[in-house]
Amino acid sequence: MIKNKAQNSSLIVLMLLVCSFILNAGDGKSAPAFKIRDLKGKLISSEKIYGQGPSIVFFWHSCCGLNKDQLTTLKEVYGKFKGEGLEVVGIALDGISKTAKVKKAVKVYKMPWINVVDRNNDVKSKFTPTFVPALFVIAKGGTIQATFNGYESGDEKKQSALVHSFFSTESDG
């Protein structure tokens, strides 16, 4: 009976993961609008971010170690395309009481993009990520192209290829 409970638990987890992927695949949905202050106090508007080029909205927690491969790839993609309009918004879900911890993590991980603390989970409630880290790849104009909930080995390659495709299409056209 214990074996059956373990198998049932594994099956339930697998079903939740599959449902999560299906429900969060992107499929051309409009990215939610939001306004939030960054760690320096500047008001950030999704309208401006979505209007200037492709963007990545990246939800994370300072208490969870960020995946080195994913973070390295995100930095490389941002460094390559930020001058062409790519914006990355790192949204820490730590709450207002841990702002100092978030600032320290941003410095330690050398996260060069816009960083915010979602103090009351207002932005999270609009995007509804299933797992953290969660990464939303958004086309210029605000259409969600892909959602990555949690992290699986190889996700960073898919994310990088998708962002590259935005710019190769723009420069080819």
N, C-alpha and C positions, 0 to 999 in steps of 0.2 A: 504494500500500500504506500509506503514512503517513496518507493521508486516511481509509482504512478503520480504522486503529488509533485515530485521533482520534474517529471516529464510534462505534466500539465502546466506547471509554472514556467518551464522553458517555452512551451507552446504559446502561452499567453504573452510572454515577453516578445516572442517572435511576431505574433500577430499585431501587437502594439507598435512594434518597429515598422512593420509593413504598412499599417494604417497611417502611421505618422508620415512615412515617405509619400504615400499617395495623397494625403490631405495637404502636404506642404511642398508639393513638387513645383510650385510656381504657376505654371500654366497661364501666364499672361495676366494675372490679377494685378490690379493697381496697388502699388505700395502705399501703406498708410501715411497720411500727413501727420507731422509732429513738429513741435517747437520745444527746444530744451537748451539749457545753458551748458556750455562746455566747462572744462576744469578751470579755465581762466575767467569765466563769467560772461563770455560772449554768447549772445543768443544765436542758436543754430536753427535754421529753418529747412525742413525737408524739401519744400518747394524750390528753394534756391539750389540745394544739392542735386535734386533730380533733374533740374533744368540745365545744369552745366555739363553733364556727361554721365556715363555709367557710374554706378556707385555700389558700394558694399556696406551693408549694415551688419555689424559683427557684435553679437551679444556674448558676454563673458562674465566670470566671477574672479575676483582677485585671489580668492582662497583656493581656486582650482588651478593647478598647473596648466598653462597653455601649451598646446602641442607644438613642439619645436619646429617640425616640418611645416605645419600649417602657418605658423607665425612667420617663419623665414620666407615662405612663398608669398605670403600677403605683403610683407615688406618689399620684396623684389618687384612684385606687380605694381604696388603703389609707387615705388621709386621710378619705375619705367614709364608709367602712364599718368602720374599726377599732373604733369605739365600739359597733358592733352585733355584734361577735364575729369579724370578719375578722382573720386573722393571716397574715402573710407571713414566710417563713423564707428568707433569702438564704444559700445554701450555697456558699461559695467552695471551689473545688477546687484550691487552690494548694499545699496541704501545709503542714506545721508550720513549715518553714523560711521561709515567706513571710508569716507572720502579721502582721508589722509593715506589709508592703505592702498586705495586705487591709484592715487598720485604716485606713490612709491612704486607700485607694479608697472605703471606706464613708463616710469624712468628706468627701472631695472630691465624691462623687456624692450626698451627703446622703441616705443610705439609712436611713430611720427605723425599720425593722422589726427583728426578730430577725436577727442576722447571726452566722454560724458559719464556722469553717474545718473542712472535712472532712479532718482530718489524715491519715488512712490510707485515704481513699475508702470508708469503711464505709457511709455513707449512700448514696453514689453507687452502690455495688454492689447495694443493695437496690432503688433506683429504676431503674437501668440507662438513664440518658439516652443517646441516640445522638449528639447534638451539643450543644455549649454555645454560647450559653445554652440552657438547657432549663427549661421552666416547666410544672409540674403543677398543675392546678386541681382542688381536692379539696372535695367537699361535706361538710357537717357530718356527723360519724359516720365519715368516712374512706374514702369511695368516690371514686376518681379519675374525674372527669367529662371531662377533656380533658388532652392532653399536647401541648406545643409544643416540638419539638426543633429547635434552631437558631432563626433568626429570618427571617421573610419580611415584607415590607412589608404592613401591614394586620393582622398578628397581634395587635397591641396592642388593636385595635378588637374583635376576636373575644373576647379575654381579658376586656376590660372588660364587654362585653355579657353574657358568661357569669356573671361575678361579680354584676353588677347583677340578673340573673335570679334568683339565690338570694334576694336581699333583697326584690325585688318580690313573689315568690311567698310569702315568709314574712309580709310585711306585708299581702298581699291575703287570706291565709287566716285 
